[in-house]
Amino acid sequence: MSKWLRSGRRRDICFLLAAADDGELRGQQLKSRLESHYDDRLEPKSFYGSLSALVDAGFVEKRTEGLHDVYALTDAGERRTQEHAEWVRACFED
């Protein structure tokens, strides 16, 4: 397993991006959706650190749209997220 998958938050960010209607979300949308799922507030520095690590690793791309940073999975990020989802499904089938 790639090192990036060892962080649950990073995996969850990738799954949220994979599930997004148009395949991308603004940073604040991602943060809000994670906070809703975790039922807890995330420190911005920690959240954006996870997001930056995914960008640096080449699994997520970042672009600026007006005042907002918009994030989307790269091909490598999509592939790894799909592989992980298949592994999770296989665990439940066993």
CNS distance restraints for C-alpha pairs under 8 A (distance, minus, plus):
assign (resid   1 and name CA) (resid   5 and name CA) 6.70 0.50 0.50
assign (resid   1 and name CA) (resid   6 and name CA) 7.84 0.50 0.50
assign (resid   2 and name CA) (resid   6 and name CA) 7.35 0.50 0.50
assign (resid   3 and name CA) (resid   7 and name CA) 7.96 0.50 0.50
assign (resid   4 and name CA) (resid  10 and name CA) 6.82 0.50 0.50
assign (resid   4 and name CA) (resid  11 and name CA) 7.71 0.50 0.50
assign (resid   4 and name CA) (resid  54 and name CA) 7.20 0.50 0.50
assign (resid   4 and name CA) (resid  57 and name CA) 7.78 0.50 0.50
assign (resid   5 and name CA) (resid  10 and name CA) 6.76 0.50 0.50
assign (resid   5 and name CA) (resid  11 and name CA) 5.81 0.50 0.50
assign (resid   6 and name CA) (resid  11 and name CA) 7.89 0.50 0.50
assign (resid   7 and name CA) (resid  11 and name CA) 6.35 0.50 0.50
assign (resid   8 and name CA) (resid  12 and name CA) 6.05 0.50 0.50
assign (resid   9 and name CA) (resid  13 and name CA) 6.14 0.50 0.50
assign (resid   9 and name CA) (resid  50 and name CA) 7.19 0.50 0.50
assign (resid  10 and name CA) (resid  14 and name CA) 6.32 0.50 0.50
assign (resid  10 and name CA) (resid  50 and name CA) 6.06 0.50 0.50
assign (resid  10 and name CA) (resid  51 and name CA) 7.10 0.50 0.50
assign (resid  10 and name CA) (resid  54 and name CA) 7.09 0.50 0.50
assign (resid  11 and name CA) (resid  15 and name CA) 6.20 0.50 0.50
assign (resid  11 and name CA) (resid  81 and name CA) 7.43 0.50 0.50
assign (resid  12 and name CA) (resid  16 and name CA) 6.11 0.50 0.50
assign (resid  12 and name CA) (resid  34 and name CA) 7.58 0.50 0.50
assign (resid  13 and name CA) (resid  17 and name CA) 6.27 0.50 0.50
assign (resid  13 and name CA) (resid  30 and name CA) 6.93 0.50 0.50
assign (resid  13 and name CA) (resid  34 and name CA) 7.59 0.50 0.50
assign (resid  13 and name CA) (resid  51 and name CA) 7.64 0.50 0.50
assign (resid  14 and name CA) (resid  18 and name CA) 6.08 0.50 0.50
assign (resid  14 and name CA) (resid  60 and name CA) 7.87 0.50 0.50
assign (resid  14 and name CA) (resid  73 and name CA) 6.87 0.50 0.50
assign (resid  14 and name CA) (resid  77 and name CA) 7.21 0.50 0.50
assign (resid  14 and name CA) (resid  78 and name CA) 7.92 0.50 0.50
assign (resid  14 and name CA) (resid  81 and name CA) 6.51 0.50 0.50
assign (resid  15 and name CA) (resid  19 and name CA) 6.14 0.50 0.50
assign (resid  15 and name CA) (resid  81 and name CA) 6.71 0.50 0.50
assign (resid  16 and name CA) (resid  20 and name CA) 6.17 0.50 0.50
assign (resid  16 and name CA) (resid  30 and name CA) 7.19 0.50 0.50
assign (resid  16 and name CA) (resid  33 and name CA) 7.99 0.50 0.50
assign (resid  17 and name CA) (resid  23 and name CA) 5.78 0.50 0.50
assign (resid  17 and name CA) (resid  24 and name CA) 5.76 0.50 0.50
assign (resid  17 and name CA) (resid  25 and name CA) 6.62 0.50 0.50
assign (resid  17 and name CA) (resid  30 and name CA) 7.99 0.50 0.50
assign (resid  17 and name CA) (resid  71 and name CA) 7.67 0.50 0.50
assign (resid  17 and name CA) (resid  72 and name CA) 6.05 0.50 0.50
assign (resid  17 and name CA) (resid  73 and name CA) 6.40 0.50 0.50
assign (resid  18 and name CA) (resid  23 and name CA) 5.98 0.50 0.50
assign (resid  18 and name CA) (resid  73 and name CA) 7.00 0.50 0.50
assign (resid  18 and name CA) (resid  78 and name CA) 6.99 0.50 0.50
assign (resid  18 and name CA) (resid  81 and name CA) 7.75 0.50 0.50
assign (resid  19 and name CA) (resid  23 and name CA) 6.88 0.50 0.50
assign (resid  20 and name CA) (resid  24 and name CA) 5.97 0.50 0.50
assign (resid  20 and name CA) (resid  25 and name CA) 6.90 0.50 0.50
assign (resid  23 and name CA) (resid  72 and name CA) 5.96 0.50 0.50
assign (resid  23 and name CA) (resid  73 and name CA) 7.34 0.50 0.50
assign (resid  24 and name CA) (resid  70 and name CA) 6.57 0.50 0.50
assign (resid  24 and name CA) (resid  71 and name CA) 5.39 0.50 0.50
assign (resid  24 and name CA) (resid  72 and name CA) 4.43 0.50 0.50
assign (resid  24 and name CA) (resid  73 and name CA) 7.49 0.50 0.50
assign (resid  25 and name CA) (resid  29 and name CA) 6.11 0.50 0.50
assign (resid  25 and name CA) (resid  30 and name CA) 6.32 0.50 0.50
assign (resid  25 and name CA) (resid  70 and name CA) 5.54 0.50 0.50
assign (resid  25 and name CA) (resid  71 and name CA) 5.46 0.50 0.50
assign (resid  25 and name CA) (resid  72 and name CA) 6.75 0.50 0.50
assign (resid  26 and name CA) (resid  30 and name CA) 6.38 0.50 0.50
assign (resid  26 and name CA) (resid  68 and name CA) 6.48 0.50 0.50
assign (resid  26 and name CA) (resid  69 and name CA) 5.71 0.50 0.50
assign (resid  26 and name CA) (resid  70 and name CA) 4.27 0.50 0.50
assign (resid  26 and name CA) (resid  71 and name CA) 6.04 0.50 0.50
assign (resid  27 and name CA) (resid  31 and name CA) 6.25 0.50 0.50
assign (resid  27 and name CA) (resid  68 and name CA) 7.47 0.50 0.50
assign (resid  27 and name CA) (resid  69 and name CA) 5.97 0.50 0.50
assign (resid  27 and name CA) (resid  70 and name CA) 6.13 0.50 0.50
assign (resid  27 and name CA) (resid  71 and name CA) 6.76 0.50 0.50
assign (resid  28 and name CA) (resid  32 and name CA) 6.02 0.50 0.50
assign (resid  29 and name CA) (resid  33 and name CA) 6.12 0.50 0.50
assign (resid  30 and name CA) (resid  34 and name CA) 6.21 0.50 0.50
assign (resid  31 and name CA) (resid  35 and name CA) 6.14 0.50 0.50
assign (resid  31 and name CA) (resid  42 and name CA) 7.40 0.50 0.50
assign (resid  31 and name CA) (resid  47 and name CA) 7.06 0.50 0.50
assign (resid  32 and name CA) (resid  36 and name CA) 6.12 0.50 0.50
assign (resid  33 and name CA) (resid  37 and name CA) 6.18 0.50 0.50
assign (resid  34 and name CA) (resid  38 and name CA) 5.95 0.50 0.50
assign (resid  35 and name CA) (resid  39 and name CA) 5.51 0.50 0.50
assign (resid  35 and name CA) (resid  40 and name CA) 5.24 0.50 0.50
assign (resid  35 and name CA) (resid  41 and name CA) 5.42 0.50 0.50
assign (resid  35 and name CA) (resid  42 and name CA) 6.29 0.50 0.50
assign (resid  36 and name CA) (resid  40 and name CA) 6.99 0.50 0.50
assign (resid  42 and name CA) (resid  46 and name CA) 7.20 0.50 0.50
assign (resid  42 and name CA) (resid  47 and name CA) 6.39 0.50 0.50
assign (resid  43 and name CA) (resid  47 and name CA) 6.18 0.50 0.50
assign (resid  44 and name CA) (resid  48 and name CA) 5.90 0.50 0.50
assign (resid  45 and name CA) (resid  49 and name CA) 5.90 0.50 0.50
assign (resid  46 and name CA) (resid  50 and name CA) 6.39 0.50 0.50
assign (resid  47 and name CA) (resid  51 and name CA) 6.40 0.50 0.50
assign (resid  48 and name CA) (resid  52 and name CA) 5.93 0.50 0.50
assign (resid  49 and name CA) (resid  53 and name CA) 6.15 0.50 0.50
assign (resid  50 and name CA) (resid  54 and name CA) 6.47 0.50 0.50
assign (resid  51 and name CA) (resid  55 and name CA) 6.39 0.50 0.50
assign (resid  51 and name CA) (resid  60 and name CA) 7.89 0.50 0.50
assign (resid  52 and name CA) (resid  56 and name CA) 6.01 0.50 0.50
assign (resid  53 and name CA) (resid  57 and name CA) 6.05 0.50 0.50
assign (resid  54 and name CA) (resid  58 and name CA) 6.29 0.50 0.50
assign (resid  54 and name CA) (resid  59 and name CA) 5.37 0.50 0.50
assign (resid  54 and name CA) (resid  60 and name CA) 5.46 0.50 0.50
assign (resid  55 and name CA) (resid  59 and name CA) 5.91 0.50 0.50
assign (resid  55 and name CA) (resid  60 and name CA) 4.65 0.50 0.50
assign (resid  55 and name CA) (resid  61 and name CA) 5.60 0.50 0.50
assign (resid  55 and name CA) (resid  62 and name CA) 6.94 0.50 0.50
assign (resid  58 and name CA) (resid  74 and name CA) 6.96 0.50 0.50
assign (resid  58 and name CA) (resid  76 and name CA) 7.12 0.50 0.50
assign (resid  58 and name CA) (resid  77 and name CA) 7.32 0.50 0.50
assign (resid  59 and name CA) (resid  73 and name CA) 5.92 0.50 0.50
assign (resid  59 and name CA) (resid  74 and name CA) 5.28 0.50 0.50
assign (resid  59 and name CA) (resid  75 and name CA) 7.43 0.50 0.50
assign (resid  59 and name CA) (resid  76 and name CA) 5.54 0.50 0.50
assign (resid  59 and name CA) (resid  77 and name CA) 3.96 0.50 0.50
assign (resid  59 and name CA) (resid  78 and name CA) 7.62 0.50 0.50
assign (resid  60 and name CA) (resid  71 and name CA) 6.55 0.50 0.50
assign (resid  60 and name CA) (resid  72 and name CA) 5.56 0.50 0.50
assign (resid  60 and name CA) (resid  73 and name CA) 4.39 0.50 0.50
assign (resid  60 and name CA) (resid  74 and name CA) 5.21 0.50 0.50
assign (resid  60 and name CA) (resid  77 and name CA) 6.19 0.50 0.50
assign (resid  61 and name CA) (resid  71 and name CA) 5.62 0.50 0.50
assign (resid  61 and name CA) (resid  72 and name CA) 5.41 0.50 0.50
assign (resid  61 and name CA) (resid  73 and name CA) 6.12 0.50 0.50
assign (resid  61 and name CA) (resid  74 and name CA) 6.04 0.50 0.50
assign (resid  62 and name CA) (resid  69 and name CA) 6.48 0.50 0.50
assign (resid  62 and name CA) (resid  70 and name CA) 5.65 0.50 0.50
assign (resid  62 and name CA) (resid  71 and name CA) 4.67 0.50 0.50
assign (resid  62 and name CA) (resid  72 and name CA) 6.76 0.50 0.50
assign (resid  63 and name CA) (resid  69 and name CA) 5.68 0.50 0.50
assign (resid  63 and name CA) (resid  70 and name CA) 5.32 0.50 0.50
assign (resid  63 and name CA) (resid  71 and name CA) 6.60 0.50 0.50
assign (resid  64 and name CA) (resid  68 and name CA) 5.72 0.50 0.50
assign (resid  64 and name CA) (resid  69 and name CA) 4.49 0.50 0.50
assign (resid  64 and name CA) (resid  70 and name CA) 5.96 0.50 0.50
assign (resid  65 and name CA) (resid  69 and name CA) 6.12 0.50 0.50
assign (resid  65 and name CA) (resid  70 and name CA) 6.62 0.50 0.50
assign (resid  73 and name CA) (resid  77 and name CA) 5.14 0.50 0.50
assign (resid  73 and name CA) (resid  78 and name CA) 5.79 0.50 0.50
assign (resid  74 and name CA) (resid  78 and name CA) 6.13 0.50 0.50
assign (resid  75 and name CA) (resid  79 and name CA) 6.13 0.50 0.50
assign (resid  76 and name CA) (resid  80 and name CA) 6.19 0.50 0.50
assign (resid  77 and name CA) (resid  81 and name CA) 5.99 0.50 0.50
assign (resid  78 and name CA) (resid  82 and name CA) 6.03 0.50 0.50
assign (resid  79 and name CA) (resid  83 and name CA) 6.14 0.50 0.50
assign (resid  80 and name CA) (resid  84 and name CA) 6.13 0.50 0.50
assign (resid  81 and name CA) (resid  85 and name CA) 6.14 0.50 0.50
assign (resid  82 and name CA) (resid  86 and name CA) 6.18 0.50 0.50
assign (resid  83 and name CA) (resid  87 and name CA) 6.27 0.50 0.50
assign (resid  84 and name CA) (resid  88 and name CA) 6.23 0.50 0.50
assign (resid  85 and name CA) (resid  89 and name CA) 6.22 0.50 0.50
assign (resid  86 and name CA) (resid  90 and name CA) 6.14 0.50 0.50
assign (resid  87 and name CA) (resid  91 and name CA) 6.26 0.50 0.50
assign (resid  88 and name CA) (resid  92 and name CA) 6.59 0.50 0.50
assign (resid  89 and name CA) (resid  93 and name CA) 6.34 0.50 0.50
assign (resid  90 and name CA) (resid  94 and name CA) 6.31 0.50 0.50
